[in-house]
Amino acid sequence: MIIKQSKRLNDVQEYYFSQKLQQIRELEKSGKKIINLGIGNPDMNPSENTINELIRSAQNPKNHGYQSYKGVPELRKAIADFYNETYSVALNSETEILPLLGSKEGITHISLAFLDAGDNVLVPDPGYPTYSSVSKMAGAKIIPYNLTEENNWMPDFRHLEITIEKLKRKKEKIKLMWVNYPNMPTGIEATHECFETLIAFAKKHKILICHDNPYSLVLNNGKPKSILNLEGAKDVAIELNSLSKSQNMAGWRVGWIAGKKEYIDTILKVKSNVDSGMFLPIQHASVEALKNLSSWHTKRNEEYKRRREKVWELLDLIKCDYSIHQVGMFVWAKMKDRRVSSERFVEHILQEANVFITPGFIFGKNGEGYIRVSLCSPVEALEEACRRIRSTVSPEIKKLKLQPSL
């Protein structure tokens, strides 16, 4: 390059899956058939009414121009109706909802809207890597907060208070906190008490809670949860959600932010300078998706249950422990022997069995010693992965674990 990259990228690496998918493409070029169980990329179709509406709307020559930065009223109303029916949360569709080109875009918009260089951000460890990378690009300072198996992957508020006090002595404070339940990668659902404590914590210290909530309809236990359902939440919390996981629409890039008008208006200042609105036929189709009946979601979840049983079988083969009470579209599992790194363990399985699963280290230091397996492959592919691992990897597991980590 004839110029240097910006300083904001000095601490930011290419996204792990971007690099790994390139490696998988190279392996496939060499003739290997890789079973990718690493990424949460839904392989089942959106509902039929969703696809039909996309086609119908796209055939209208008037529907191909630029659109409102806030999305069409019909989409915002459909999101408000969805929140009312699904989470018992009342939202003003005119002022409290901002459609997005996917919730990953929203993480960037939120960070640019509220963070200045040097601001402190609480980021979960383990957690979605984008929370940290975008915060760094905004010039903020990352303050990891630990999620551990011993605390059921919930925030340790006693430790958080200690962190706040240490910052106060340096005349610093936390401005924003990323939260994600049902949690990715661990599959844990937040309790009502956890959300209550979060809201009280945020009010006490004047912290904006950013709750990322894309997994609440996937293999959920009981009624799906939203932090906005709790009294006083709108004062201190905003919520990201999307259709990627819940409606099998990952490639469509449809998400939204829900929250108080003042927060939405601030984020819109960023968004309106970055994109030119969402393709109208996608908005029309999303309205239909948000009307999907509970029976449609039940059918999707039944398929995920069948797949999850095969993933449990796979994890037994590679000697990992897991909870059968996880939700979402992944299974989080603990390696029994920590003498080999999760990265090396996963690479061994990829090279020997041509099966890719995700190493836990990419989610933070507390993710080391764990792995994550996606449910986004059909039962037949999971059965084939088990056959490959049974014949190639399982006999080698003991030998592998006796070797030191790299």
N, C-alpha and C positions, 0 to 999 in steps of 0.2 A: 504494500500500500504506500501511496505517496504522503499520507498523513497518518497520525497515530489515532488509535481508538480513544474514545472519551474516557476520562478517569472513572466515571461511574461504572464502567465495565471491568475495572481492575479486579474486583472481588466477585465477579459474576461469571459462572461457567456456562457453557452450552448445556441445555437441559439434558439430564441423564438419558431419558428415553430417545431423544433425538440422536444421541451418539449410539445407543444400543441398537436402535432400529437399523442404522447404517451397517453395523456389524452383522446383524441378522440378514440384511440384503446381500452382503458379500458372501456369507455362508451359503445362502440359497443359490447365488450365482455359481458357486463351486459344485452344486448338485445336491446339497443337503436340504431336506425338507424339515423346516423348523416349526415346531408347535409353540406358538407364542401365548403363554399364560401370564404375561407380565402386565398388560395394559387393560384398563377398564374401558374398553371400546365395544359398546353393545353391538352384538351381531344379529339380534332379532329385529324385525321390521317395526317401524312405527305403525300405529293403527291404520286400518284401511281408509277410514274417513279422513285421516290426516293427509294421506298421500293423494286421495281423490281431490281434496280441496286445494292442494298445491297445484295439481294439474289444471283444475278449473280456473283458478286465479291467474296462473301463468299464461293461459290462453287468451286472456283479456289484454289487448294491446295498450290499454290505459294504465296497466299496473307495473310498468317497467321503469318508472322514473324515480328520482330521489324522494325520500320519505322524511317524515318528521323525526327529529332527534329523540323525541319522547315516545315514538311508536304510535300507531293508530289507536283511537279511543277504544275500538272493539277489543284489541289485545289487552290493553290495560284493564278493561272491565273483566275480561276473562280471567286474568291473573287475580284480580280482587275477588271474584266469585270462587276461584279455586282455593284461595287462602281462607275464605270464610267457611267453605265446605270441608276442607281438609284439615285445617289447623284451628278453626274457630277464631280466626283473627280478622277483624274488620279493618279494611284499608280503603282510603279514598283514592279511587282510580285516577283522579285528575292530578293529585299532588303527592301521593305517597308511593308511587311505583315508577321505576325507570327501566324499561326494557334495554337489554344489552345484546351485543354480538357474542354471547357466551359469557359465563360468569368469570372466566379467566381474564377477560377484558375488564370486568368490573374490579378485580383486585388491583389492576393497574390504575384505573380511574380513581378509586378510593384513595390509593396511596398518593397520587399526584394532587388530589384535592385537599388532603388534610396534613400531609407530612412536609416539613421543611428539613433542609440539611441539618443533621445533628439531632433531630427528634428521636426519642426512644420508642420502640415498638416491641410489644410482647408477642412472641411467635412460639407456637407449641413445638415441643421436641419429644416424640416424633410428630411430624406434621407435613402437610403439602409443601414441597420445596418452593413453589412460586411465592408463598408468603414472604419468605426470606429474600429471594432474588429480586422481587419487585421493590421491596423495602430498601434494599441496597441501591437499586437504580435511582430511587428517589432521594438518596443521600442520607437515609435514616440509619440509626444504630439499632442493631438487632439485640434484643434481650430475650434469650430463650427461656421458656418456662417448662419445667419437667412434667411429662406425663409418664407414669410408670405403672407396670403391671400390679405392683403392690398397692397402689392407690386406685386400681381399676381404671387406669388411663384417664383420670379426672384431674383438674388443676388442684395443686396443693396450695390452698389459700393462705395457710400459715407462712409458707415459704414466700409466697407472693408479697405478703405484707413486709417481710424482712427485706425483700428486693426494693420495695417502694421506699422504705426507711433509709436504705443505703444511698439511693439516688437523691433523696431529700437532703442528705448531708452534703452532697455535691451540688446542691441547688438545681437538681434536675428532676424531671417527672416523666411518667409514661403518658403518651398521647393516644395511643391506639393499641388494641389487643385483638389478635386473630384467634377465633374459636371455631371449631368444626365438629358438630355432632348431628347425626351419627358420624362417628369419627373415622376418618381415613388417615392412617392405614389400619387401625386396630379393630374397627367394627363395633365399637362400644357406643351405646345410646346414652345421652345425658339424662340424668334424673331431673325431676321438677325442682328438687332441692338444690342441685348444682346450678341450674339457671337462676334460681332466686338469689343464691349467694353471689353469682356473677354480676347480677344487676346491682345488688347492694354494694359490691366492691367497686363497680364502675362509678356509681353515684358518689361514693365516699371520696374517690381519688380523681374524679372528673376525667375518666377514660372512655373513649368511644369503643364499644364492643362491635366487632365485625364478625357476624356469625355466618359461616359458609354451610349451606344446608341442602346439598344436591342429592343425598342418599336416603332421605326420610321415607320414601315410598318403596324402597327395594328391600325385600325380606324383613320389613319392619315388624316389631312386636307390638301389636295393639295400634292405638291411634297415633299417627305421625305427629311429631312435635315441632313447634317453632318457638324460638325465644321470644318472639313478638306477642305470644299468647299471654305472657306474664304481665301483671300490673306494673306500670312504670317503665317497661322495657323500651318503648319508643323514645324516651328521653335520652337513653344512653346506648341504644343498640340499633344497628341496621342489619339486614339479612340478605345474603346472596342466595339465589336459587336458580335452577335451570331445568330445561327439558331433556338434557343430554342423557341422563341415566334413567330418570323416571318414565320417559316416554320413548326411549330408544332413538333419540334424535341428536346424537353427539356431533355429527358432521354438519348439522343445520346451523349451529351456533346461535342458540336462543337461550337467553337467561334474563335475569332482572335483579334489581336492588329494590327492596321494600324498606320503608322507614319514614321518619318524620320529614315533613316538607322541607325544612331548612337544610337537612342533610342531602336530600334529593336535589335540591336547587344548586347546592355547592358542587356536587358531583357532575351535574349537567354542564357546568361551566367547562369542565375538562372534556367530557364526551362530545359536546357540540363542536369542539375544535379538533377532534380526532377522526370521527367517522361522519358519514353522510346519510345515516339512517339504515334501517334493516329492509331488505327486499320485501316488497309488499306481499307477494304470494306466500312467502315464508311466514309472515305475520298472520295472514288469513288461515294458513294450515295450523299454526300454533294455537289459534283460538279453538280449532276443532280438537287438537290433541288435549287441551285442557278440559275438554268435556268427556274424555274417556271414562267409561263406567268402571266401577270398582271390580266388576267381573273381568275386565281387560287386564287390570293390574294383578288380579289374583292369578290369572293364567300365566302371566309373565313370571310371577314369583314362584309358581309351581315348577316351572322349568328351571329356574335358578336353584330351587331346592334339590332337584334331581342332579344337577351339576355339582352342587356343593357336596353331596354324598361321595361323588367320584373324587373330588378334590381332597376330601378327608382320607380316602383310600390312598391317594398319591402321597399325602403327608405322612401317613403311617409307613409307607415304603421308605421314605427318606428320614425316618426317625425324628419327627418333629411333633411337638405338643401344640394343641390348639383348643380353643373354647368352641363348643357347639352352639353357643348363644349369641354369636356375632350377627350383625346385620350388614346390609349393603352388598355390593357385588364383588367383594374380595374375602379371602380367608387369611387372617394374620396368624402366623405360627412361629413358635419358639424352637430354635435349634437346641438339641439336648446337650451338645458339646460346644463350648465357646472357644475352643482352642483353634478353630479355623474361622476366618472371617466370613461374613455373609456373602461378600463379593466373590470370594474364592469358591465358596460352596456352590453358589449359583453358576459360576463359570464352569465348574466341573460338570454339573448336570447338563449345561448347554453343550459342552464339547463332547460328552460321552453319550448323551441320549437325544441330542438335538431338541431339547425342551427348554424354553426360557421362562424363568420365574423371576420375581423382583427381589433383590437383596434389600434388607431393612435399613442398611446404613444410609441410603439416599434420603431417608426421612429425618435424619438427625442422629446424634450419638446414642440416644436411647433406643434407636431402631436397630443398632448393631446386635447381632445374635438372633435376629428374627428374619423371616422371609414373608412375602405376600404373594398369594396366588389369585389370579382373576377368574371369575366365573363366566367370562364372555367368550367361551368356546363351547361348541355342542358336546353332548355326552360322548359321541363317537371319538372326538378328538381327545377328550380327557381319558377315555379308555385306552386309546393308542399311547398317550403319554405314560400311563401306568404300565403298559406292556414294555415300553422302551426302558423305563426306569427299573422295572423289575428285572429285566435281563442284562442291563448294563451298569446301572448306578448302584442298586441295592447291594450287590456283592462287594462293592468298593467303598461303601460308606465307612466301615470300620477302619480301613486303611487310610482313607482321607482324613478322618478325625485324629489319627495319630500323628499326622504331619503338622508342623508348625505353620501358623498363619504367615502370609507374605507381608 
